[in-house]
Protein backbone atom coordinates (compact mmCIF):
# COMPACT_ATOMS: atom_id res chain seq x y z
CA UNK A 1 0.00 0.00 0.00
CA UNK A 2 1.53 3.31 -1.11
CA UNK A 3 0.85 6.36 1.04
CA UNK A 4 -1.25 8.92 -0.81
CA UNK A 5 -1.19 12.42 0.61
CA UNK A 6 -4.30 14.57 0.56
CA UNK A 7 -2.63 17.38 -1.39
CA UNK A 8 -1.85 14.94 -4.24
CA UNK A 9 -5.30 13.34 -4.56
CA UNK A 10 -7.10 13.73 -7.86
CA UNK A 11 -10.63 12.91 -8.91
CA UNK A 12 -11.10 9.15 -9.51
CA UNK A 13 -7.94 8.20 -7.57
CA UNK A 14 -8.29 5.03 -5.51
CA UNK A 15 -7.30 5.39 -1.87
CA UNK A 16 -6.12 2.72 0.56
CA UNK A 17 -4.24 4.58 3.27
CA UNK A 18 -4.38 5.98 6.80
CA UNK A 19 -5.72 9.41 7.75
CA UNK A 20 -6.54 11.08 11.05
CA UNK A 21 -10.25 11.37 11.79
CA UNK A 22 -10.82 15.08 12.56
CA UNK A 23 -14.61 14.92 12.81
CA UNK A 24 -17.56 12.62 12.25
CA UNK A 25 -21.27 13.30 12.12
CA UNK A 26 -23.92 10.61 11.72
CA UNK A 27 -26.74 11.67 9.41
CA UNK A 28 -29.62 10.04 7.56
CA UNK A 29 -30.18 9.72 3.84
CA UNK A 30 -33.53 10.64 2.30
CA UNK A 31 -34.52 7.01 2.82
CA UNK A 32 -33.52 7.12 6.52
CA UNK A 33 -30.38 5.02 6.08
CA UNK A 34 -27.52 6.18 8.35
CA UNK A 35 -24.29 7.49 6.86
CA UNK A 36 -21.32 9.43 8.22
CA UNK A 37 -19.83 12.74 7.20
CA UNK A 38 -16.12 12.53 7.96
CA UNK A 39 -13.36 15.09 8.20
CA UNK A 40 -10.00 13.49 7.42
CA UNK A 41 -6.49 14.91 7.63
CA UNK A 42 -2.83 14.18 7.09
CA UNK A 43 0.24 16.40 7.27
CA UNK A 44 -0.57 17.91 3.85
CA UNK A 45 -4.19 18.95 4.37
CA UNK A 46 -7.82 18.05 4.98
CA UNK A 47 -10.54 16.34 2.97
CA UNK A 48 -14.18 15.53 3.59
CA UNK A 49 -15.47 11.99 3.26
CA UNK A 50 -18.75 10.11 3.19
CA UNK A 51 -19.17 6.60 4.58
CA UNK A 52 -22.30 4.98 3.19
CA UNK A 53 -21.84 1.33 4.20
CA UNK A 54 -21.47 0.11 7.79
CA UNK A 55 -21.74 3.68 9.10
CA UNK A 56 -23.22 2.68 12.45
CA UNK A 57 -20.48 0.11 13.10
CA UNK A 58 -17.69 2.56 12.21
CA UNK A 59 -19.32 5.25 14.36
CA UNK A 60 -19.13 2.93 17.40
CA UNK A 61 -15.45 2.03 17.05
CA UNK A 62 -13.77 5.18 15.67
CA UNK A 63 -13.42 8.47 17.53
CA UNK A 64 -12.10 11.85 16.50
CA UNK A 65 -8.34 11.89 16.82
CA UNK A 66 -8.02 8.24 15.78
CA UNK A 67 -5.93 7.20 12.80
CA UNK A 68 -8.17 5.18 10.50
CA UNK A 69 -7.63 3.13 7.36
CA UNK A 70 -9.60 4.65 4.50
CA UNK A 71 -10.43 2.63 1.40
CA UNK A 72 -12.39 4.37 -1.33
CA UNK A 73 -12.24 6.75 -4.24
CA UNK A 74 -11.89 10.49 -4.73
CA UNK A 75 -14.97 12.17 -6.11
CA UNK A 76 -16.02 15.78 -6.59
CA UNK A 77 -19.06 17.30 -4.92
CA UNK A 78 -19.81 21.01 -5.38
CA UNK A 79 -16.34 21.54 -6.87
CA UNK A 80 -14.61 20.09 -3.78
CA UNK A 81 -12.76 16.79 -3.59
CA UNK A 82 -14.20 14.22 -1.22
CA UNK A 83 -13.63 10.56 -0.42
CA UNK A 84 -16.39 7.98 -0.80
C-alpha positions in Angstrom: 0.0 0.0 0.0 1.5 3.3 -1.1 0.9 6.4 1.0 -1.3 8.9 -0.8 -1.2 12.4 0.6 -4.3 14.6 0.6 -2.6 17.4 -1.4 -1.9 14.9 -4.2 -5.3 13.3 -4.6 -7.1 13.7 -7.9 -10.6 12.9 -8.9 -11.1 9.1 -9.5 -7.9 8.2 -7.6 -8.3 5.0 -5.5 -7.3 5.4 -1.9 -6.1 2.7 0.6 -4.2 4.6 3.3 -4.4 6.0 6.8 -5.7 9.4 7.7 -6.5 11.1 11.0 -10.2 11.4 11.8 -10.8 15.1 12.6 -14.6 14.9 12.8 -17.6 12.6 12.3 -21.3 13.3 12.1 -23.9 10.6 11.7 -26.7 11.7 9.4 -29.6 10.0 7.6 -30.2 9.7 3.8 -33.5 10.6 2.3 -34.5 7.0 2.8 -33.5 7.1 6.5 -30.4 5.0 6.1 -27.5 6.2 8.4 -24.3 7.5 6.9 -21.3 9.4 8.2 -19.8 12.7 7.2 -16.1 12.5 8.0 -13.4 15.1 8.2 -10.0 13.5 7.4 -6.5 14.9 7.6 -2.8 14.2 7.1 0.2 16.4 7.3 -0.6 17.9 3.9 -4.2 18.9 4.4 -7.8 18.1 5.0 -10.5 16.3 3.0 -14.2 15.5 3.6 -15.5 12.0 3.3 -18.8 10.1 3.2 -19.2 6.6 4.6 -22.3 5.0 3.2 -21.8 1.3 4.2 -21.5 0.1 7.8 -21.7 3.7 9.1 -23.2 2.7 12.5 -20.5 0.1 13.1 -17.7 2.6 12.2 -19.3 5.2 14.4 -19.1 2.9 17.4 -15.4 2.0 17.1 -13.8 5.2 15.7 -13.4 8.5 17.5 -12.1 11.9 16.5 -8.3 11.9 16.8 -8.0 8.2 15.8 -5.9 7.2 12.8 -8.2 5.2 10.5 -7.6 3.1 7.4 -9.6 4.6 4.5 -10.4 2.6 1.4 -12.4 4.4 -1.3 -12.2 6.8 -4.2 -11.9 10.5 -4.7 -15.0 12.2 -6.1 -16.0 15.8 -6.6 -19.1 17.3 -4.9 -19.8 21.0 -5.4 -16.3 21.5 -6.9 -14.6 20.1 -3.8 -12.8 16.8 -3.6 -14.2 14.2 -1.2 -13.6 10.6 -0.4 -16.4 8.0 -0.8 
